[in-house]
Amino acid sequence: MLYLSELMMQNPDLETFEELVQAIKVRSKREMFFRIDVKPPFADTPDNWEDRLEAAFT
């Protein structure tokens, strides 16, 4: 299972929401489940961030 908090801790160099989306797409190839347990702290995080992250994973 991929936890969003774990992904962000493992990739401290992520600076934008779009970089996070790309990192999720890469990890989705190795994981079966995705759990959103924190809100991304980026200034460019959109209002529909949860939907966007789920879409990136699937």
C-alpha distance matrix in Angstrom:
0.0 3.8 6.4 9.8 11.7 10.1 10.7 14.1 15.0 14.4 16.6 19.5 21.7 20.3 23.3 22.9 20.7 21.3 20.1 16.8 16.7 17.5 14.8 12.1 14.0 13.9 10.2 9.7 11.7 9.3 5.9 6.3 4.8 5.8 7.2 10.7 12.0 14.9 17.5 18.1 21.4 23.0 26.5 25.8 22.9 24.2 24.7 22.3 19.5 16.8 18.0 18.2 14.6 13.4 16.1 15.1 11.6 13.4
3.8 0.0 3.8 6.5 8.7 7.3 7.2 10.6 11.9 11.4 13.1 16.0 18.1 16.5 19.5 19.2 17.1 17.8 16.5 13.1 13.3 14.2 11.4 8.9 11.4 11.5 7.9 8.1 10.9 9.1 6.3 7.9 6.1 4.8 6.2 8.6 10.1 12.4 14.7 14.7 18.0 19.5 23.0 22.3 19.6 21.2 22.0 19.8 16.7 14.5 16.0 15.7 11.9 11.6 14.2 12.7 9.7 12.4
6.4 3.8 0.0 3.8 5.4 5.2 6.3 8.7 10.0 10.7 12.5 14.6 17.2 15.5 18.1 17.9 15.9 17.3 16.2 12.6 13.4 15.0 12.3 10.0 13.3 13.8 10.6 11.1 14.2 12.8 10.1 11.2 8.6 6.0 4.8 6.2 6.7 8.8 11.5 12.1 15.2 17.2 20.7 20.5 17.6 19.4 20.0 18.4 15.1 13.0 15.3 15.2 11.5 11.8 15.0 13.7 11.3 14.4
9.8 6.5 3.8 0.0 3.8 5.4 5.1 6.2 8.7 9.9 10.6 12.4 14.6 12.5 14.7 14.3 12.2 14.0 13.1 9.4 10.6 12.7 10.3 8.5 12.1 13.1 10.7 11.5 15.0 14.3 12.1 13.5 10.9 7.5 6.3 5.3 6.1 6.6 8.5 8.4 11.6 13.4 16.9 16.8 14.0 16.0 16.9 15.6 12.1 10.7 13.4 12.8 9.2 10.6 13.7 12.1 10.8 14.2
11.7 8.7 5.4 3.8 0.0 3.8 5.5 5.2 6.2 8.6 9.9 10.8 13.8 12.4 14.5 14.9 13.6 16.0 14.6 11.2 13.4 15.3 12.5 11.6 15.3 15.8 13.3 14.7 18.0 16.8 14.8 16.5 13.9 10.8 8.9 7.6 6.4 6.0 8.6 8.5 10.8 13.3 16.9 17.6 15.1 17.6 18.5 17.9 14.4 13.4 16.5 16.0 12.6 14.3 17.3 15.8 14.5 18.0
10.1 7.3 5.2 5.4 3.8 0.0 3.8 5.4 5.1 6.1 8.6 10.3 13.4 12.7 15.6 16.5 15.5 17.2 15.2 12.0 14.2 15.2 11.8 11.2 14.8 14.3 11.5 13.5 16.2 14.5 12.8 15.1 13.2 10.8 9.9 10.0 9.3 9.8 12.3 11.8 13.8 15.9 19.7 20.1 17.9 20.6 21.8 20.8 17.2 16.1 18.8 18.0 14.3 15.7 18.5 16.4 14.7 18.2
10.7 7.2 6.3 5.1 5.5 3.8 0.0 3.8 5.5 5.2 6.2 8.8 11.1 9.9 13.1 13.7 12.8 14.0 11.7 8.7 10.9 11.5 8.1 7.9 11.5 11.0 8.7 11.1 13.8 12.7 11.7 14.4 13.0 10.4 10.5 10.3 10.8 10.8 12.3 10.8 13.1 14.3 18.1 18.0 16.1 18.7 20.4 19.3 15.6 15.0 17.2 15.8 12.2 14.0 16.2 13.6 12.3 16.0
14.1 10.6 8.7 6.2 5.2 5.4 3.8 0.0 3.8 5.4 5.1 6.1 8.7 7.5 10.2 11.3 10.9 12.8 10.6 7.9 11.0 12.1 9.2 9.8 13.4 13.3 11.8 14.2 17.0 16.3 15.4 17.9 16.1 13.1 12.4 11.2 11.0 9.6 10.5 8.4 9.9 11.2 15.0 15.5 13.9 17.0 19.0 18.5 14.7 14.9 17.5 15.9 12.8 15.3 17.5 15.0 14.5 18.3
15.0 11.9 10.0 8.7 6.2 5.1 5.5 3.8 0.0 3.8 5.4 5.7 9.3 9.6 12.3 14.2 14.4 16.4 13.8 11.5 14.7 15.3 12.1 12.9 16.5 15.7 13.8 16.5 19.0 17.6 16.8 19.5 17.9 15.3 14.4 13.5 12.5 11.4 13.0 11.3 12.1 13.8 17.5 18.6 17.2 20.5 22.3 22.1 18.3 18.2 21.1 19.6 16.4 18.7 21.0 18.5 17.7 21.4
14.4 11.4 10.7 9.9 8.6 6.1 5.2 5.4 3.8 0.0 3.8 6.1 8.8 9.6 13.1 15.0 15.3 16.4 13.3 11.5 14.4 14.1 10.5 11.9 14.9 13.4 11.6 14.9 16.7 15.2 15.1 18.3 17.4 15.3 15.3 15.2 14.9 14.3 15.7 13.8 14.9 16.0 19.6 20.2 19.1 22.2 24.3 23.7 19.8 19.7 22.1 20.3 16.9 19.0 21.0 18.0 17.0 20.6
16.6 13.1 12.5 10.6 9.9 8.6 6.2 5.1 5.4 3.8 0.0 3.8 5.4 6.0 9.6 11.7 12.5 13.4 10.0 8.9 12.2 11.7 8.5 10.8 13.7 12.4 11.6 14.9 16.9 16.2 16.4 19.6 18.8 16.3 16.5 15.8 16.0 14.7 15.2 12.5 13.3 13.5 17.0 17.4 16.8 20.0 22.5 22.1 18.3 18.9 21.1 18.8 15.9 18.5 19.9 16.8 16.5 20.3
19.5 16.0 14.6 12.4 10.8 10.3 8.8 6.1 5.7 6.1 3.8 0.0 3.8 5.5 8.1 11.0 12.7 14.2 11.1 10.4 14.1 14.1 11.5 13.8 16.8 15.9 15.3 18.4 20.6 19.9 20.0 23.0 21.7 19.0 18.6 17.2 16.8 14.8 14.9 12.0 11.7 12.0 15.3 16.4 16.2 19.9 22.4 22.6 18.9 19.9 22.5 20.3 17.6 20.6 22.2 19.3 19.4 23.2
21.7 18.1 17.2 14.6 13.8 13.4 11.1 8.7 9.3 8.8 5.4 3.8 0.0 3.8 6.2 9.4 11.8 12.6 9.3 9.9 13.4 12.8 11.0 14.0 16.4 15.4 15.8 18.9 20.8 20.7 21.2 24.3 23.4 20.7 20.8 19.3 19.4 17.3 16.7 13.3 12.8 12.0 14.8 15.5 16.1 19.6 22.6 22.9 19.3 20.9 23.0 20.2 18.1 21.3 22.3 19.1 19.8 23.5
20.3 16.5 15.5 12.5 12.4 12.7 9.9 7.5 9.6 9.6 6.0 5.5 3.8 0.0 3.8 6.0 8.0 9.0 6.0 6.4 10.0 10.0 8.7 11.4 13.9 13.6 14.2 16.8 19.1 19.5 19.7 22.5 21.3 18.4 18.4 16.7 17.3 15.0 14.0 10.4 10.4 9.1 12.1 12.2 12.5 15.9 19.0 19.1 15.7 17.4 19.3 16.5 14.6 18.0 18.9 15.8 16.9 20.5
23.3 19.5 18.1 14.7 14.5 15.6 13.1 10.2 12.3 13.1 9.6 8.1 6.2 3.8 0.0 3.8 7.1 8.6 6.8 8.0 11.2 11.8 11.5 13.9 16.2 16.6 17.4 19.7 22.1 22.9 22.9 25.4 24.0 20.8 20.5 18.2 18.7 15.9 14.0 10.2 9.2 6.9 9.1 9.5 10.8 14.3 17.6 18.3 15.2 17.6 19.6 16.8 15.6 19.3 19.9 17.3 18.9 22.4
22.9 19.2 17.9 14.3 14.9 16.5 13.7 11.3 14.2 15.0 11.7 11.0 9.4 6.0 3.8 0.0 3.8 5.4 5.3 6.5 8.9 10.2 10.9 12.7 14.6 15.8 17.0 18.6 21.2 22.5 22.3 24.4 22.9 19.6 19.5 16.9 18.0 15.3 12.9 9.1 8.9 5.7 7.4 6.5 7.8 10.9 14.4 15.0 12.2 15.0 16.6 13.6 13.0 16.8 17.1 14.7 16.9 20.2
20.7 17.1 15.9 12.2 13.6 15.5 12.8 10.9 14.4 15.3 12.5 12.7 11.8 8.0 7.1 3.8 0.0 3.8 5.4 5.0 6.3 8.8 9.9 10.6 12.6 14.5 15.4 16.3 19.3 20.8 20.2 21.8 20.1 16.7 16.7 14.1 15.7 13.3 10.7 7.4 8.5 6.0 8.0 6.0 5.5 8.2 11.5 11.6 8.6 11.3 12.8 9.9 9.4 13.2 13.6 11.6 13.9 17.0
21.3 17.8 17.3 14.0 16.0 17.2 14.0 12.8 16.4 16.4 13.4 14.2 12.6 9.0 8.6 5.4 3.8 0.0 3.8 5.3 4.9 6.3 8.7 9.8 10.7 12.7 14.4 15.3 17.7 19.7 19.7 21.4 20.3 17.4 18.1 16.1 18.2 16.3 14.0 10.9 12.3 9.6 11.1 8.4 8.5 10.2 13.6 13.0 10.5 13.0 13.4 9.9 9.8 13.4 12.7 10.3 13.1 15.9
20.1 16.5 16.2 13.1 14.6 15.2 11.7 10.6 13.8 13.3 10.0 11.1 9.3 6.0 6.8 5.3 5.4 3.8 0.0 3.8 5.4 5.1 6.3 8.7 10.0 10.8 12.5 14.2 16.4 18.0 18.3 20.7 19.9 17.0 17.9 16.3 18.1 16.3 14.7 11.2 12.4 10.2 12.4 10.7 10.9 13.3 16.6 16.1 13.0 14.9 15.9 12.4 11.3 14.7 14.5 11.4 13.4 16.6
16.8 13.1 12.6 9.4 11.2 12.0 8.7 7.9 11.5 11.5 8.9 10.4 9.9 6.4 8.0 6.5 5.0 5.3 3.8 0.0 3.8 5.4 5.0 6.2 8.7 10.0 10.6 12.1 14.9 16.1 15.8 17.9 16.6 13.6 14.2 12.5 14.4 12.8 11.6 8.5 10.6 9.4 12.4 11.0 9.9 12.3 15.1 14.2 10.7 12.1 13.4 10.5 8.5 11.9 12.5 9.5 11.0 14.5
16.7 13.3 13.4 10.6 13.4 14.2 10.9 11.0 14.7 14.4 12.2 14.1 13.4 10.0 11.2 8.9 6.3 4.9 5.4 3.8 0.0 3.8 5.5 5.2 6.3 8.8 10.1 10.5 13.3 15.2 14.9 16.5 15.5 12.7 14.0 12.6 15.3 14.4 13.0 10.6 13.2 11.8 14.2 11.9 10.5 11.8 14.4 12.7 9.7 10.8 11.1 7.8 6.3 9.4 9.2 6.1 8.3 11.4
17.5 14.2 15.0 12.7 15.3 15.2 11.5 12.1 15.3 14.1 11.7 14.1 12.8 10.0 11.8 10.2 8.8 6.3 5.1 5.4 3.8 0.0 3.8 5.4 5.1 6.4 8.8 9.9 11.8 13.9 14.6 16.8 16.5 14.4 16.3 15.5 18.1 17.4 16.4 13.7 15.9 14.3 16.7 14.5 13.7 15.2 18.1 16.4 13.5 14.5 14.5 11.1 9.6 12.1 11.3 7.7 9.5 12.3
14.8 11.4 12.3 10.3 12.5 11.8 8.1 9.2 12.1 10.5 8.5 11.5 11.0 8.7 11.5 10.9 9.9 8.7 6.3 5.0 5.5 3.8 0.0 3.8 5.4 5.2 6.3 8.6 10.6 11.8 12.4 15.1 14.8 12.7 14.4 14.0 16.2 15.7 15.4 12.9 15.2 14.3 17.3 15.8 14.8 16.8 19.4 17.8 14.5 14.9 15.7 12.8 10.2 12.5 12.8 9.1 9.5 12.9
12.1 8.9 10.0 8.5 11.6 11.2 7.9 9.8 12.9 11.9 10.8 13.8 14.0 11.4 13.9 12.7 10.6 9.8 8.7 6.2 5.2 5.4 3.8 0.0 3.8 5.4 5.1 5.9 8.9 10.2 9.9 12.0 11.4 9.2 11.2 11.3 14.0 14.1 14.1 12.4 15.5 15.1 18.2 16.5 14.6 16.0 18.1 15.9 12.7 12.3 12.8 10.5 7.5 9.1 9.7 6.4 5.9 9.5
14.0 11.4 13.3 12.1 15.3 14.8 11.5 13.4 16.5 14.9 13.7 16.8 16.4 13.9 16.2 14.6 12.6 10.7 10.0 8.7 6.3 5.1 5.4 3.8 0.0 3.8 5.6 5.2 7.1 9.7 10.2 12.1 12.4 11.1 13.9 14.2 17.3 17.7 17.4 15.6 18.7 17.8 20.5 18.2 16.7 17.6 19.7 17.2 14.5 14.2 13.7 11.1 9.0 9.9 9.1 5.5 5.5 8.1
13.9 11.5 13.8 13.1 15.8 14.3 11.0 13.3 15.7 13.4 12.4 15.9 15.4 13.6 16.6 15.8 14.5 12.7 10.8 10.0 8.8 6.4 5.2 5.4 3.8 0.0 3.8 5.5 6.0 7.9 9.6 12.4 13.4 12.6 15.4 16.2 18.8 19.2 19.4 17.4 20.1 19.4 22.3 20.4 19.2 20.6 22.9 20.7 17.7 17.4 17.3 14.7 12.3 13.2 12.8 9.3 8.6 11.0
10.2 7.9 10.6 10.7 13.3 11.5 8.7 11.8 13.8 11.6 11.6 15.3 15.8 14.2 17.4 17.0 15.4 14.4 12.5 10.6 10.1 8.8 6.3 5.1 5.6 3.8 0.0 3.8 5.3 5.5 6.4 9.6 10.4 9.7 12.6 13.9 16.3 17.2 18.1 16.6 19.6 19.5 22.8 21.4 19.6 21.1 23.0 20.8 17.6 16.6 17.1 15.1 12.0 12.5 13.1 10.0 8.0 10.7
9.7 8.1 11.1 11.5 14.7 13.5 11.1 14.2 16.5 14.9 14.9 18.4 18.9 16.8 19.7 18.6 16.3 15.3 14.2 12.1 10.5 9.9 8.6 5.9 5.2 5.5 3.8 0.0 3.8 5.4 5.2 7.1 8.2 8.1 11.6 13.3 16.2 17.6 18.5 17.5 20.8 20.8 23.9 22.1 19.9 20.8 22.3 19.5 16.8 15.3 15.1 13.6 10.7 10.2 10.5 8.1 5.3 7.2
11.7 10.9 14.2 15.0 18.0 16.2 13.8 17.0 19.0 16.7 16.9 20.6 20.8 19.1 22.1 21.2 19.3 17.7 16.4 14.9 13.3 11.8 10.6 8.9 7.1 6.0 5.3 3.8 0.0 3.8 5.9 8.0 10.4 11.4 15.0 17.0 19.8 21.3 22.2 21.0 24.2 24.0 27.1 25.1 23.3 24.1 25.8 22.9 20.3 19.0 18.4 16.8 14.3 13.6 13.3 10.9 8.5 9.3
9.3 9.1 12.8 14.3 16.8 14.5 12.7 16.3 17.6 15.2 16.2 19.9 20.7 19.5 22.9 22.5 20.8 19.7 18.0 16.1 15.2 13.9 11.8 10.2 9.7 7.9 5.5 5.4 3.8 0.0 3.8 6.9 9.5 10.9 14.2 16.7 19.0 20.8 22.3 21.4 24.5 24.8 28.1 26.7 24.6 25.9 27.4 24.7 21.9 20.2 20.2 18.9 15.9 15.2 15.8 13.4 10.5 11.7
5.9 6.3 10.1 12.1 14.8 12.8 11.7 15.4 16.8 15.1 16.4 20.0 21.2 19.7 22.9 22.3 20.2 19.7 18.3 15.8 14.9 14.6 12.4 9.9 10.2 9.6 6.4 5.2 5.9 3.8 0.0 3.8 5.8 7.5 10.8 13.7 16.0 18.3 20.0 19.7 23.1 23.8 27.2 25.8 23.4 24.4 25.5 22.7 20.0 17.8 18.1 17.4 14.1 13.0 14.3 12.6 9.1 10.4
6.3 7.9 11.2 13.5 16.5 15.1 14.4 17.9 19.5 18.3 19.6 23.0 24.3 22.5 25.4 24.4 21.8 21.4 20.7 17.9 16.5 16.8 15.1 12.0 12.1 12.4 9.6 7.1 8.0 6.9 3.8 0.0 3.8 7.0 10.4 13.7 16.2 18.9 20.7 21.0 24.6 25.5 28.7 27.2 24.4 24.9 25.5 22.4 20.1 17.5 17.3 17.3 14.4 12.3 13.7 13.0 9.2 9.4
4.8 6.1 8.6 10.9 13.9 13.2 13.0 16.1 17.9 17.4 18.8 21.7 23.4 21.3 24.0 22.9 20.1 20.3 19.9 16.6 15.5 16.5 14.8 11.4 12.4 13.4 10.4 8.2 10.4 9.5 5.8 3.8 0.0 3.8 6.8 10.2 12.7 15.6 17.6 18.3 22.0 23.2 26.4 25.1 22.0 22.5 22.7 19.9 17.5 14.6 14.9 15.4 12.3 10.2 12.5 12.3 8.6 9.4
5.8 4.8 6.0 7.5 10.8 10.8 10.4 13.1 15.3 15.3 16.3 19.0 20.7 18.4 20.8 19.6 16.7 17.4 17.0 13.6 12.7 14.4 12.7 9.2 11.1 12.6 9.7 8.1 11.4 10.9 7.5 7.0 3.8 0.0 3.8 6.7 9.5 12.1 13.8 14.6 18.2 19.5 22.7 21.5 18.4 19.1 19.4 16.7 14.1 11.3 12.2 12.6 9.3 7.7 10.7 10.3 7.1 9.2
7.2 6.2 4.8 6.3 8.9 9.9 10.5 12.4 14.4 15.3 16.5 18.6 20.8 18.4 20.5 19.5 16.7 18.1 17.9 14.2 14.0 16.3 14.4 11.2 13.9 15.4 12.6 11.6 15.0 14.2 10.8 10.4 6.8 3.8 0.0 3.8 6.0 9.1 11.4 12.9 16.4 18.3 21.5 20.8 17.4 18.3 18.1 16.0 13.3 10.3 12.2 13.2 9.9 9.0 12.6 12.6 10.1 12.2
10.7 8.6 6.2 5.3 7.6 10.0 10.3 11.2 13.5 15.2 15.8 17.2 19.3 16.7 18.2 16.9 14.1 16.1 16.3 12.5 12.6 15.5 14.0 11.3 14.2 16.2 13.9 13.3 17.0 16.7 13.7 13.7 10.2 6.7 3.8 0.0 3.8 5.9 7.7 9.5 13.1 15.1 18.0 17.6 14.1 15.0 14.8 13.1 10.3 7.6 10.4 11.4 8.4 8.5 12.2 12.3 10.9 13.4
12.0 10.1 6.7 6.1 6.4 9.3 10.8 11.0 12.5 14.9 16.0 16.8 19.4 17.3 18.7 18.0 15.7 18.2 18.1 14.4 15.3 18.1 16.2 14.0 17.3 18.8 16.3 16.2 19.8 19.0 16.0 16.2 12.7 9.5 6.0 3.8 0.0 3.8 7.1 9.6 12.5 15.3 18.3 18.6 15.2 16.7 16.2 15.3 12.5 10.3 13.6 14.6 11.8 12.3 16.0 15.8 14.4 17.1
14.9 12.4 8.8 6.6 6.0 9.8 10.8 9.6 11.4 14.3 14.7 14.8 17.3 15.0 15.9 15.3 13.3 16.3 16.3 12.8 14.4 17.4 15.7 14.1 17.7 19.2 17.2 17.6 21.3 20.8 18.3 18.9 15.6 12.1 9.1 5.9 3.8 0.0 3.8 6.4 8.8 11.9 14.8 15.5 12.4 14.3 14.2 14.0 11.1 10.0 13.7 14.1 11.7 13.3 16.6 16.2 15.6 18.6
17.5 14.7 11.5 8.5 8.6 12.3 12.3 10.5 13.0 15.7 15.2 14.9 16.7 14.0 14.0 12.9 10.7 14.0 14.7 11.6 13.0 16.4 15.4 14.1 17.4 19.4 18.1 18.5 22.2 22.3 20.0 20.7 17.6 13.8 11.4 7.7 7.1 3.8 0.0 3.8 6.3 8.9 11.4 12.0 8.8 10.7 10.8 11.2 8.3 8.4 12.1 12.2 10.6 12.9 15.7 15.4 15.7 18.7
18.1 14.7 12.1 8.4 8.5 11.8 10.8 8.4 11.3 13.8 12.5 12.0 13.3 10.4 10.2 9.1 7.4 10.9 11.2 8.5 10.6 13.7 12.9 12.4 15.6 17.4 16.6 17.5 21.0 21.4 19.7 21.0 18.3 14.6 12.9 9.5 9.6 6.4 3.8 0.0 3.8 5.7 8.9 9.4 6.8 9.8 11.1 11.7 8.3 9.5 12.8 11.7 10.1 13.2 15.4 14.3 15.1 18.4
21.4 18.0 15.2 11.6 10.8 13.8 13.1 9.9 12.1 14.9 13.3 11.7 12.8 10.4 9.2 8.9 8.5 12.3 12.4 10.6 13.2 15.9 15.2 15.5 18.7 20.1 19.6 20.8 24.2 24.5 23.1 24.6 22.0 18.2 16.4 13.1 12.5 8.8 6.3 3.8 0.0 3.8 6.7 8.7 7.3 10.8 12.4 13.9 11.0 12.8 16.0 14.9 13.6 16.9 18.9 17.6 18.7 22.1
23.0 19.5 17.2 13.4 13.3 15.9 14.3 11.2 13.8 16.0 13.5 12.0 12.0 9.1 6.9 5.7 6.0 9.6 10.2 9.4 11.8 14.3 14.3 15.1 17.8 19.4 19.5 20.8 24.0 24.8 23.8 25.5 23.2 19.5 18.3 15.1 15.3 11.9 8.9 5.7 3.8 0.0 3.8 5.4 5.4 9.2 11.8 13.4 10.7 13.4 15.9 14.0 13.4 17.1 18.3 16.8 18.6 21.8
26.5 23.0 20.7 16.9 16.9 19.7 18.1 15.0 17.5 19.6 17.0 15.3 14.8 12.1 9.1 7.4 8.0 11.1 12.4 12.4 14.2 16.7 17.3 18.2 20.5 22.3 22.8 23.9 27.1 28.1 27.2 28.7 26.4 22.7 21.5 18.0 18.3 14.8 11.4 8.9 6.7 3.8 0.0 3.8 5.7 8.6 11.2 13.6 11.8 15.1 17.3 15.4 15.7 19.3 20.1 19.0 21.2 24.2
25.8 22.3 20.5 16.8 17.6 20.1 18.0 15.5 18.6 20.2 17.4 16.4 15.5 12.2 9.5 6.5 6.0 8.4 10.7 11.0 11.9 14.5 15.8 16.5 18.2 20.4 21.4 22.1 25.1 26.7 25.8 27.2 25.1 21.5 20.8 17.6 18.6 15.5 12.0 9.4 8.7 5.4 3.8 0.0 3.8 6.1 9.5 11.4 9.8 13.4 14.9 12.7 13.5 17.1 17.4 16.3 19.0 21.7
22.9 19.6 17.6 14.0 15.1 17.9 16.1 13.9 17.2 19.1 16.8 16.2 16.1 12.5 10.8 7.8 5.5 8.5 10.9 9.9 10.5 13.7 14.8 14.6 16.7 19.2 19.6 19.9 23.3 24.6 23.4 24.4 22.0 18.4 17.4 14.1 15.2 12.4 8.8 6.8 7.3 5.4 5.7 3.8 0.0 3.8 6.8 8.3 6.3 9.7 11.6 9.9 10.6 14.0 14.8 14.1 16.5 19.1
24.2 21.2 19.4 16.0 17.6 20.6 18.7 17.0 20.5 22.2 20.0 19.9 19.6 15.9 14.3 10.9 8.2 10.2 13.3 12.3 11.8 15.2 16.8 16.0 17.6 20.6 21.1 20.8 24.1 25.9 24.4 24.9 22.5 19.1 18.3 15.0 16.7 14.3 10.7 9.8 10.8 9.2 8.6 6.1 3.8 0.0 3.8 5.4 5.2 8.9 9.9 8.7 10.6 13.4 13.8 14.0 16.7 18.7
24.7 22.0 20.0 16.9 18.5 21.8 20.4 19.0 22.3 24.3 22.5 22.4 22.6 19.0 17.6 14.4 11.5 13.6 16.6 15.1 14.4 18.1 19.4 18.1 19.7 22.9 23.0 22.3 25.8 27.4 25.5 25.5 22.7 19.4 18.1 14.8 16.2 14.2 10.8 11.1 12.4 11.8 11.2 9.5 6.8 3.8 0.0 3.8 5.5 8.2 9.2 9.5 11.6 13.6 14.4 15.5 17.8 19.4
22.3 19.8 18.4 15.6 17.9 20.8 19.3 18.5 22.1 23.7 22.1 22.6 22.9 19.1 18.3 15.0 11.6 13.0 16.1 14.2 12.7 16.4 17.8 15.9 17.2 20.7 20.8 19.5 22.9 24.7 22.7 22.4 19.9 16.7 16.0 13.1 15.3 14.0 11.2 11.7 13.9 13.4 13.6 11.4 8.3 5.4 3.8 0.0 3.8 5.6 5.6 6.4 8.9 10.3 10.9 12.5 14.7 15.9
19.5 16.7 15.1 12.1 14.4 17.2 15.6 14.7 18.3 19.8 18.3 18.9 19.3 15.7 15.2 12.2 8.6 10.5 13.0 10.7 9.7 13.5 14.5 12.7 14.5 17.7 17.6 16.8 20.3 21.9 20.0 20.1 17.5 14.1 13.3 10.3 12.5 11.1 8.3 8.3 11.0 10.7 11.8 9.8 6.3 5.2 5.5 3.8 0.0 3.8 5.5 5.1 6.1 8.6 9.8 10.5 12.4 14.4
16.8 14.5 13.0 10.7 13.4 16.1 15.0 14.9 18.2 19.7 18.9 19.9 20.9 17.4 17.6 15.0 11.3 13.0 14.9 12.1 10.8 14.5 14.9 12.3 14.2 17.4 16.6 15.3 19.0 20.2 17.8 17.5 14.6 11.3 10.3 7.6 10.3 10.0 8.4 9.5 12.8 13.4 15.1 13.4 9.7 8.9 8.2 5.6 3.8 0.0 3.8 5.4 5.2 6.2 8.6 9.9 10.8 12.5
18.0 16.0 15.3 13.4 16.5 18.8 17.2 17.5 21.1 22.1 21.1 22.5 23.0 19.3 19.6 16.6 12.8 13.4 15.9 13.4 11.1 14.5 15.7 12.8 13.7 17.3 17.1 15.1 18.4 20.2 18.1 17.3 14.9 12.2 12.2 10.4 13.6 13.7 12.1 12.8 16.0 15.9 17.3 14.9 11.6 9.9 9.2 5.6 5.5 3.8 0.0 3.8 5.5 5.2 6.1 8.6 10.0 10.7
18.2 15.7 15.2 12.8 16.0 18.0 15.8 15.9 19.6 20.3 18.8 20.3 20.2 16.5 16.8 13.6 9.9 9.9 12.4 10.5 7.8 11.1 12.8 10.5 11.1 14.7 15.1 13.6 16.8 18.9 17.4 17.3 15.4 12.6 13.2 11.4 14.6 14.1 12.2 11.7 14.9 14.0 15.4 12.7 9.9 8.7 9.5 6.4 5.1 5.4 3.8 0.0 3.8 5.5 5.1 6.2 8.7 10.1
14.6 11.9 11.5 9.2 12.6 14.3 12.2 12.8 16.4 16.9 15.9 17.6 18.1 14.6 15.6 13.0 9.4 9.8 11.3 8.5 6.3 9.6 10.2 7.5 9.0 12.3 12.0 10.7 14.3 15.9 14.1 14.4 12.3 9.3 9.9 8.4 11.8 11.7 10.6 10.1 13.6 13.4 15.7 13.5 10.6 10.6 11.6 8.9 6.1 5.2 5.5 3.8 0.0 3.8 5.4 5.0 6.3 8.8
13.4 11.6 11.8 10.6 14.3 15.7 14.0 15.3 18.7 19.0 18.5 20.6 21.3 18.0 19.3 16.8 13.2 13.4 14.7 11.9 9.4 12.1 12.5 9.1 9.9 13.2 12.5 10.2 13.6 15.2 13.0 12.3 10.2 7.7 9.0 8.5 12.3 13.3 12.9 13.2 16.9 17.1 19.3 17.1 14.0 13.4 13.6 10.3 8.6 6.2 5.2 5.5 3.8 0.0 3.8 5.4 5.2 6.4
16.1 14.2 15.0 13.7 17.3 18.5 16.2 17.5 21.0 21.0 19.9 22.2 22.3 18.9 19.9 17.1 13.6 12.7 14.5 12.5 9.2 11.3 12.8 9.7 9.1 12.8 13.1 10.5 13.3 15.8 14.3 13.7 12.5 10.7 12.6 12.2 16.0 16.6 15.7 15.4 18.9 18.3 20.1 17.4 14.8 13.8 14.4 10.9 9.8 8.6 6.1 5.1 5.4 3.8 0.0 3.8 5.4 5.2
15.1 12.7 13.7 12.1 15.8 16.4 13.6 15.0 18.5 18.0 16.8 19.3 19.1 15.8 17.3 14.7 11.6 10.3 11.4 9.5 6.1 7.7 9.1 6.4 5.5 9.3 10.0 8.1 10.9 13.4 12.6 13.0 12.3 10.3 12.6 12.3 15.8 16.2 15.4 14.3 17.6 16.8 19.0 16.3 14.1 14.0 15.5 12.5 10.5 9.9 8.6 6.2 5.0 5.4 3.8 0.0 3.8 5.6
11.6 9.7 11.3 10.8 14.5 14.7 12.3 14.5 17.7 17.0 16.5 19.4 19.8 16.9 18.9 16.9 13.9 13.1 13.4 11.0 8.3 9.5 9.5 5.9 5.5 8.6 8.0 5.3 8.5 10.5 9.1 9.2 8.6 7.1 10.1 10.9 14.4 15.6 15.7 15.1 18.7 18.6 21.2 19.0 16.5 16.7 17.8 14.7 12.4 10.8 10.0 8.7 6.3 5.2 5.4 3.8 0.0 3.8
13.4 12.4 14.4 14.2 18.0 18.2 16.0 18.3 21.4 20.6 20.3 23.2 23.5 20.5 22.4 20.2 17.0 15.9 16.6 14.5 11.4 12.3 12.9 9.5 8.1 11.0 10.7 7.2 9.3 11.7 10.4 9.4 9.4 9.2 12.2 13.4 17.1 18.6 18.7 18.4 22.1 21.8 24.2 21.7 19.1 18.7 19.4 15.9 14.4 12.5 10.7 10.1 8.8 6.4 5.2 5.6 3.8 0.0
